[in-house]
Amino acid sequence: MVDVARRARVSLKTVSRVVNGEAGVTDTTAERVRATIEALSFRRHEGAAHLRRGSTTTSLGVVLMDVANPFYSALTRAVEEVAFRHGFLVFAGSSDEDVARERQLALALCARRVDGLLVVPAGSDQSYLRPEVNAGTPVVFVDRPGVGLTADAVLVDNAGGARAAVEHLALHGHRRIAFLGDNPAIYTARERLRGYEQGVAALGRPSDGHLVEMGPHSPQSAYTALLRFRSERHPPTALVTGNNRITLLVLRALATMRKWRPALVGFDDLELADLLRPALTVVEQDASALGRTAAELLFSRLAGDRRPIQRVVLPTRLVPRGSGEVRP
């Protein structure tokens, strides 16, 4: 409001009257103030004031990939728990990896005056949120960093997790290790591929492109990739999968194959993974910690935290259960 008042050459009280639709301002002055508001992309924001008053009517917006995915369900629940303690509601939507839908959801939430926004980026340009940030709406990127906009981000050590998966398989005697990853346009998929390649290089072997298949994947494409791996002159004895959905596709495909059962480490845990035979070894990332950390960072910004932009990277954990401990 200070910037609006300075540019429009009026007092703060005059700006306040125009914003709140109060009387006492001439039509000419009101029009000049409104034009200045439009030029500066000013939008009234009361998040910090609500926090100070302890209001229970404020809200957060969350844009996810797919709320039906157990990983994002756990993340959203953790955000809700933090928001509940602050008296906030949470509104969430799924972008389904669609760039246009991400933008539409994020701007729709901002138009409904959410006080802060958590975004799992689908596209490679989040600069469309700059007017919202400049107007006072804090944004925290989750799971993937934003592009084209400087804002806080809470990520996972994806490369380190994939590298640990390869190292674990190598400790059990495997040297030909394949990787079935997601769409390389996705930040997490690229990072996990990078970690896999680092792990293979540490074995003294160059990365073999014949043992890598990136997505996106369907049941048929996953099955075809496994058939190709199996048909290699020296088939891989172990496999790393890039996320929980790909792991499920691989488990279903392997159930139909005979005479080839590679050791398997999946990135992301699965419900009932410990009941499989053999039980599934995974690289576990804590979705709840990811959501909780991001939400707490967002609330600190709403409360007036003016520290430099934060980039928080959470560790992963390898959970051995049996499928990754099979020897060649």
C-alpha positions in Angstrom: 0.0 0.0 0.0 2.9 2.3 0.7 4.1 1.9 -2.9 0.6 2.5 -4.2 0.3 5.7 -2.1 3.7 7.0 -3.2 3.1 6.4 -6.9 -0.5 7.8 -6.9 0.7 10.8 -4.7 -2.0 10.2 -2.1 -2.0 9.2 1.6 -2.1 5.7 2.9 -5.6 6.4 4.3 -6.8 7.3 0.8 -5.5 4.1 -0.6 -7.2 2.2 2.3 -10.5 3.9 1.5 -10.4 3.0 -2.1 -9.4 -0.6 -1.4 -12.2 -1.0 1.1 -14.8 0.9 -0.9 -15.2 3.7 1.7 -16.5 7.2 1.0 -14.5 10.4 1.2 -12.4 10.1 -2.0 -13.2 12.0 -5.2 -13.9 10.0 -8.4 -10.7 11.3 -10.1 -8.5 10.4 -7.1 -10.1 7.0 -6.8 -9.6 6.2 -10.4 -5.9 7.2 -10.2 -5.5 4.9 -7.1 -7.2 2.0 -8.9 -5.0 2.5 -12.0 -1.9 2.5 -9.8 -3.1 -0.7 -8.0 -3.5 -2.4 -11.3 -0.1 -1.2 -12.6 1.6 -2.5 -9.4 -0.4 -5.8 -9.3 -1.3 -4.9 -5.8 -3.6 -7.3 -4.0 -4.8 -7.0 -0.4 -3.2 -9.7 1.7 -4.1 -10.3 5.3 -2.3 -13.6 6.1 0.1 -12.2 8.7 -2.6 -10.1 10.3 -4.8 -13.2 10.6 -2.0 -15.0 12.3 -1.5 -12.2 14.8 -5.2 -12.2 15.6 -5.4 -16.0 15.8 -8.2 -16.1 13.2 -9.6 -19.5 12.2 -10.8 -18.4 8.8 -7.6 -18.4 6.7 -6.5 -21.0 4.2 -3.6 -22.5 2.3 -3.6 -23.7 -1.3 -1.8 -26.9 -2.3 -1.1 -28.0 -5.9 0.0 -31.6 -6.2 0.7 -34.1 -9.0 -2.0 -36.6 -7.9 -3.8 -36.6 -4.6 -4.7 -40.3 -5.2 -1.0 -41.2 -5.1 -0.2 -42.5 -1.6 3.0 -40.3 -1.5 1.1 -37.1 -2.1 -1.8 -38.2 0.1 0.7 -38.5 3.0 2.2 -35.2 2.1 -1.1 -33.4 2.0 -2.2 -34.9 5.4 1.0 -33.6 7.0 0.3 -30.1 5.6 -3.2 -30.3 7.0 -1.9 -31.2 10.5 0.4 -28.1 10.5 -2.4 -25.9 9.1 -4.9 -27.2 11.7 -2.6 -26.1 14.5 -2.6 -22.6 13.1 -6.4 -22.6 12.5 -6.1 -22.7 8.7 -8.0 -24.8 6.1 -6.2 -26.5 3.2 -7.5 -26.6 -0.4 -5.7 -29.0 -2.6 -5.9 -29.9 -6.3 -4.1 -32.3 -8.7 -2.3 -31.1 -11.8 -1.7 -34.6 -13.2 1.7 -33.4 -14.6 -0.2 -31.0 -16.8 1.5 -27.6 -17.2 -1.7 -25.7 -18.1 -3.6 -27.3 -15.2 -0.9 -26.5 -12.7 -1.1 -22.8 -13.7 -4.9 -22.8 -13.7 -5.1 -24.4 -10.2 -2.5 -22.2 -8.7 -4.0 -19.0 -10.0 -7.6 -20.1 -9.1 -6.5 -20.7 -5.5 -4.8 -17.3 -5.4 -8.0 -15.7 -6.9 -9.8 -17.2 -3.9 -7.4 -15.4 -1.6 -5.5 -18.3 0.0 -2.9 -16.8 2.3 -0.1 -19.0 1.1 0.6 -21.6 -1.6 2.5 -24.9 -1.7 3.2 -26.1 -5.3 4.7 -29.3 -6.7 5.7 -27.9 -10.1 4.6 -29.8 -13.2 5.9 -27.3 -15.7 9.3 -25.7 -16.2 8.2 -22.1 -15.7 6.5 -20.8 -12.5 7.1 -17.1 -13.3 3.3 -16.6 -13.6 3.3 -16.6 -9.8 5.5 -13.6 -9.5 2.7 -11.0 -9.3 1.2 -13.1 -6.5 4.5 -13.2 -4.6 5.0 -9.5 -5.1 1.5 -8.9 -3.8 2.4 -10.7 -0.6 1.4 -14.3 -1.1 4.2 -16.6 0.0 5.0 -19.6 -2.2 6.9 -22.7 -1.2 7.8 -25.3 -3.8 7.6 -28.9 -2.7 9.4 -32.0 -4.0 10.7 -30.1 -7.0 12.2 -26.6 -7.3 10.4 -23.9 -9.1 11.8 -22.4 -12.3 11.6 -18.7 -13.3 10.6 -17.7 -9.7 12.9 -17.3 -6.7 11.0 -18.9 -3.8 11.5 -21.3 -0.9 11.8 -25.0 -1.8 11.7 -28.2 0.2 13.2 -31.2 -1.7 14.4 -34.7 -1.2 17.9 -36.1 -1.9 16.7 -38.0 -5.0 20.2 -38.5 -6.5 21.6 -39.7 -3.2 18.7 -42.2 -2.8 19.2 -43.7 -6.2 22.9 -43.9 -5.7 22.3 -45.7 -2.4 20.1 -48.2 -4.2 22.9 -49.1 -6.7 25.5 -49.3 -3.9 23.2 -51.6 -1.9 22.8 -53.9 -4.9 26.5 -53.8 -5.6 27.2 -55.0 -2.0 25.2 -58.1 -2.8 27.3 -58.9 -5.9 25.4 -57.2 -8.7 27.3 -55.4 -11.5 24.8 -55.2 -14.3 22.0 -53.1 -12.8 19.2 -51.7 -14.9 17.1 -48.6 -14.2 13.5 -48.0 -15.1 12.7 -44.3 -14.6 10.0 -41.8 -15.1 9.7 -39.0 -17.7 13.1 -37.2 -17.9 11.3 -33.9 -18.2 10.5 -34.3 -14.5 13.1 -33.0 -12.1 12.9 -35.9 -9.7 13.2 -38.4 -12.5 16.3 -36.7 -13.8 17.9 -36.5 -10.4 17.2 -40.2 -9.7 18.7 -41.1 -13.1 21.8 -39.0 -12.2 22.1 -40.8 -8.9 21.9 -44.2 -10.6 24.6 -43.2 -13.1 26.8 -42.0 -10.2 26.3 -45.3 -8.5 27.2 -47.3 -11.7 30.2 -45.1 -12.3 31.5 -45.8 -8.8 31.6 -49.5 -9.7 34.2 -48.7 -12.4 31.7 -49.2 -15.2 30.5 -46.6 -17.7 26.7 -46.1 -17.7 25.2 -48.6 -20.2 22.3 -46.9 -22.1 21.0 -50.4 -22.9 20.2 -50.8 -19.3 18.2 -47.6 -18.9 14.6 -47.0 -19.9 12.9 -43.7 -19.1 9.2 -43.1 -19.1 6.4 -42.1 -18.8 5.4 -45.7 -18.4 2.2 -47.8 -19.0 1.8 -51.5 -18.2 2.7 -52.3 -21.7 5.8 -50.1 -21.9 7.1 -51.4 -18.6 6.6 -55.0 -19.8 8.3 -54.2 -23.1 11.3 -52.6 -21.3 11.7 -55.7 -19.1 11.6 -58.0 -22.1 14.3 -55.9 -23.7 16.5 -56.1 -20.6 16.0 -59.8 -20.4 17.0 -60.3 -24.0 20.4 -58.6 -23.6 23.4 -60.8 -24.2 24.2 -60.4 -20.5 20.9 -59.6 -18.9 20.9 -57.3 -15.8 20.8 -59.2 -12.5 19.2 -56.3 -10.6 16.8 -53.4 -11.3 16.2 -50.0 -9.7 12.7 -48.5 -10.3 12.2 -44.7 -10.3 9.0 -44.4 -8.3 6.2 -46.4 -6.6 3.9 -46.4 -9.7 6.7 -47.9 -11.8 7.5 -50.4 -9.1 4.0 -51.7 -9.2 4.1 -52.0 -13.0 7.3 -53.9 -12.8 6.0 -56.3 -10.1 3.0 -57.1 -12.2 5.1 -57.7 -15.3 7.7 -59.9 -13.5 4.8 -62.0 -12.2 4.2 -63.2 -15.8 7.8 -63.9 -16.6 9.8 -67.1 -16.0 13.5 -67.9 -15.6 14.4 -64.2 -14.9 13.9 -62.7 -11.5 16.3 -59.7 -11.0 16.9 -58.3 -7.6 14.8 -55.2 -7.1 15.0 -51.9 -5.2 12.2 -49.4 -5.7 12.3 -45.7 -5.1 9.3 -44.8 -2.7 7.7 -47.3 -0.4 4.5 -49.2 -1.1 1.7 -50.1 1.3 2.0 -53.9 2.1 5.4 -54.0 0.5 6.6 -56.0 3.5 4.0 -58.7 2.7 5.4 -59.5 -0.8 7.6 -62.5 -1.4 10.3 -61.5 -1.3 9.4 -58.4 0.6 10.2 -55.2 -1.3 13.5 -53.3 -0.6 12.9 -49.6 -1.1 14.5 -46.2 -0.9 12.1 -44.5 1.4 11.4 -40.7 1.3 9.4 -39.3 4.1 6.4 -37.7 2.5 5.1 -36.6 5.9 8.3 -34.8 6.7 8.3 -33.2 3.3 4.8 -31.8 3.8 5.4 -30.8 7.4 8.6 -29.0 6.6 7.1 -27.1 3.7 4.1 -26.1 5.7 6.1 -24.9 8.6 8.3 -22.8 6.3 5.2 -21.3 4.7 3.8 -20.3 8.1 7.1 -18.8 9.2 6.9 -16.6 6.1 3.3 -15.6 6.9 4.5 -14.7 10.4 7.0 -12.2 9.0 10.2 -14.3 8.5 12.4 -12.3 6.1 15.4 -14.6 6.0 17.0 -15.3 2.6 15.3 -17.8 0.4 15.5 -21.3 1.8 16.3 -24.6 0.0 15.9 -27.5 2.3 16.9 -31.0 1.2 15.7 -33.9 3.2 17.5 -37.3 3.3 16.2 -40.6 2.1 16.6 -44.0 3.8 17.2 -47.4 2.3 15.0 -50.1 3.8 16.2 -53.6 3.1 13.5 -56.3 3.1 14.6 -59.0 0.8 14.1 -58.2 -2.9 17.2 -56.1 -3.1 19.3 -58.7 -1.2 18.9 -61.5 -3.8 22.4 -62.5 -5.1 23.1 -63.0 -8.8 
